[in-house]
Amino acid sequence: MARYRESVCRICRREGSKLFLKGDRCYTDKCAIDRRAYPPGQHGQGRKKVTDYGVQLREKQKVRRMYNLLEKQFRGYFKAADRKKGVTGENLLQLLESRLDNMVYRLGFASSRNEARQLVNHGHFLVNGRKVDVCSYLVKPGYAIEVREKSRKIQRISDSLDAVVRRGVPEWLELEREHFKGTVKSIPVREDITMPIQENLIVELYSK
């Protein structure tokens, strides 16, 4: 799979908002978007005319990078959301939030989605008592996610759980920190997703 190996802080600056790709650093005064709130590169501070298409494209790129997905994967989720009943944009966000790597991040077992992906790929988590190492695995209400017994001594997981108080756990999830376990109480509705996302722009972009 393709991997981005450059500075992830450049991505946040390019999209003009915090995507929380750097873990705890994003909550400190060292965050790049707070120190240099303009796109990277020598022309980053220049004036640019933005078209409607450009606005839609940037919104799609922002959400895609936020959830750490390639274009083909993201388009696949959009097609699946379009086939489901209901509002396409909300369906898309629900599918993205239901990914296992996102759930691991939301529960506080990892400091970023990128770290969560690595931990899931290495087989450190159980879903309903069975090992799952597929990041795109879709978790449903009632499912239990827990750290494997032999993985509970990993320092990164312990540090992330210590820092989860600052980030908070969404209301649609329940964390049993002492047992390294979390439960999905429900799939989030649009009001539960507080990130600055305008999903209608993504729908308009892909509908052209």
N, C-alpha and C positions, 0 to 999 in steps of 0.2 A: 504494500500500500504506500502511496506517496506520503511523504512527511515534510512538514515545514520545519526547517532547521535554523532559520534566522531569528532575530529578536521578536518575541511575541508582542512586546510593547509597541512596536511599529504598527502592528495590526490595529491596536486600540486607537492610536493616533490617526491612522488612515481612516477609520470609521467614525472618528470624532466622539467616541463615548467609551466608557469602561466596559470591557467584556469579561473582566475578571479571569484572565488567562494566566496570571502570574501568582495566583494563590494569595497568601497573606500580604505580599508586597502591594497589592492593589488597594489595601485598606490603610496604607501608610502615606506619609508625605513624599515618599520616594516614587510614587506612581507617576509614570511618564505623562499620562493625559492631564494630570494636575500641574505638572511642571512645564510642559510644552503642548498646549492644547491646539495644535495645528498639525496638518499632515506632514509626514517625514519627507526628506529630500530637499534639494536646494530651491525648489519652487513651491515648497509647502506653504509659505506665507503669502504667496501671490494671490491676486483676485482671480476667481474662476467663475465662469457662467455655468450654472447647473441646470440642465434640462429636466423635464418630467421623467424621462427615461433614466437619466442619471440618478435622480432621487430614488427611484424604484430599485435600480441596480444596487445602489449603496445599501439600501435596507436589506435586500436579499443577501448580499455579501456579509453584512454585519451579523445577521442571524445564523447564517451558515458557519461563519467562523466562531461565533459564540458557542455553538454546539459541536465544533470541531469535526465538520463533515466535508467531504468532497462534493463537487457539483453534481455528479451522477447520483450519489446517495441522497442528496437534498432534493433533487428533482423527483426521485422515487418516492420520497415521503410526501411531496406535494401531490403526486398522482394518486397515492393511496388516500390522502385527505380529501381529494376531489371526488373520489368514488364513494366516500362515506356520506351518510345522511347528516344534515346540519350545515353549519357555516364552515366553508373550506378553510379559512384562515385559523379559526379556533381549532378545527380538527388537526391542522398541521402542528400547532403548538402543543396539543395534547400528545400527539405521536412522538414529538421530539422530547417532551418531558418524560415519556414512558420508557425511554431507553434505559438500559441497566446502568451504563456508565454515568448518565445524568442522575439517576436515583442514588448511586453511590456518593456522588458529589453533594447532592442535596441533603443527604443524611449526615454529612460531615465526616465520612470515612476517608475523604481525599480533599486536598486544598484547592484543586482545580479539576475541570473535566478532563484535561489532558492526563493528569496524574491518575484520575479514576479509570481512564481507559487502560493505562498501563497495568494498574493493579488487577483489573478484571481480566485482561489478557493473560496475566500470569497465574490465574486460577485461585485468587485469594478469597473468593466469595461463594457463598451458597445461597441458592434461591429455593425456598421451600425444602431445605435439607439436601439439595443436590447441587454439585459443583457446576457452575455456568461460567464459561470464559469467553462468551460472545457479547461484545459491547452493545450490539444493536438488539439484543434480546429485549422484547417488550414486556414490561412488568405490568400486572393487572391488580386491581383492588383485592386486598386480602393476602397478597403475596408477602412473604417474609424474606428479608435480605439480611444475611449475617456474615461476619468475618469468620473464616475457617479457624478452628482451634489453634492450629500450628502457626497461623499468620497473625495472631493477636499481639505478638511481641514486636511486630514491625514498627519502628520508631515513627515513620511517616504517618501511619494510621493513628497512632497515639497522639501525635502532635496536632493532627487535623481535628481530632475529637476534642482536644483541649481548646482549640480556637473556634469551634462551632458556635460557642456562646455569642461571639461577636457577629457572626453571619446569620445565625438563627436557622431553625428547621421549619420548613413550611407546615401549615396547619393540616395539609392533607397527608402528611407523613408523621409517623410516631417513632421516636428514637429511644431505645433502651440502652443507654450508654454503657452501663456496667456489664451488660451481656453482649456488647458489640453487635447489636441487632436492631433492625428497623422494620417497620411494617407499613405497607401502603394502605392507607385508610380509604382513599378514593382517588380517582383521576382528577386533576385540577381543572376547574372551570376558568374561564378567561379572567375573572376578577382575582383569581389566586396567583396569576402570573404577573408580577409587578415590574418586570424588566421593561425598559423603554423600547417596545417593539410595536411597529405599525404593520401588522400582518396583511392589512388590506393592500398595501403597496406591493407586496410579494405576489399576491393573487393577481393584481393588475398586470404585473410584469410577465408572469407565466401565461396569462390569458391572451396575450397578443398573438 
